[in-house]
Amino acid sequence: MESKIRLLLKSATWQAAGIVTMTVIGYVFTGSVAAGSGIAVAGAVTGFVAYFVHELAWSKVSWGLRR
C-alpha cells in the first residue's frame, strides 16, 4: 500500500510531465513557448474539470456496483 504523500508526489510529477509535454507540443505547432504554455495550462485545467464532472456523473450511476 502506498502512503498518501507518495501518491500525492506521483500525481504532482505526472501532472508536471503532462504540462511540459503539452508545452512542447504547443510550441511545435505555434512556434511560441508562451502560447504552448497557455495551451498546456488550459488543457490541464479543463482536463481536471472534465474529470471531476465525469466522476460526479458516474457517482449517480448504480450499474455495476456490488452492495
WOHUQUI-V611732 format. One record per residue. N is the residue number from 1. SS is DSSP state (@ for helix, = for strand, . for the rest). D_LAST is the distance of its C-alpha to the last C-alpha in whole Angstrom. Layout:
n: (N;N)
ss: (SS;SS)
d_last: (D_LAST;D_LAST)
This chain:
n: (1;2;3;4;5;6;7;8;9;10;11;12;13;14;15;16;17;18;19;20;21;22;23;24;25;26;27;28;29;30;31;32;33;34;35;36;37;38;39;40;41;42;43;44;45;46;47;48;49;50;51;52;53;54;55;56;57;58;59;60;61;62;63;64;65;66;67)
ss: (.;.;.;@;@;@;@;@;@;@;@;@;@;@;@;@;@;@;@;@;@;@;@;@;@;@;@;@;@;@;.;.;@;@;@;@;@;@;@;@;@;@;@;@;@;@;@;@;@;@;@;@;@;@;@;@;@;@;@;.;.;.;.;.;.;.;.)
d_last: (24;26;27;27;30;30;27;29;33;31;30;33;35;33;34;37;38;36;39;42;41;41;44;46;45;46;49;50;49;51;53;52;50;50;48;46;45;44;42;40;39;39;36;35;34;33;31;29;29;28;25;24;24;22;19;19;19;16;14;15;13;10;11;10;6;4;0)
